[in-house]
Amino acid sequence: GPDPDKWMFIKDLGSHKGLAQSVTFSPDGQFVASAGTDGMVKILNRRGPDPDKWMFIKDLGSHKGLAQSVTFSPDGQFVASAGTDGMVKILNRRGPDPDKWIVIKNLGSHKGPAQSVTYSPEGELLASTRSDGKAVTLPLFRNE
């Protein structure tokens, strides 16, 4: 495997007003999504291998509390986030233009804070956890 002695810092992915809680790459590696204590979900476009060209392209709205977790669907077309407001939000990329990325579903699936969220490998289910230790699995019907 890679030699840890050769690892180096390449890019500060800052921009949250507070802590970044969760970060994930899109399956194609082009985008990075982060969720923060400011409630925001932010998208960075890597724009190739040169870290100097990486830039934030979109704030995908906010949770009414902390954004705890963020994940891309296996096909990379959807982004799901979980927040302390109990909401699980699903966003659709709708192509490469970040102005077309929109929230398509607000799933109030939790009676308390949502802690984490993940897609099943085939992208047909979305699972999230609650602060009371329970997990919720949601079937996805993607007609959008």
Disulfide bonds with the S-S distance in Angstrom:
none
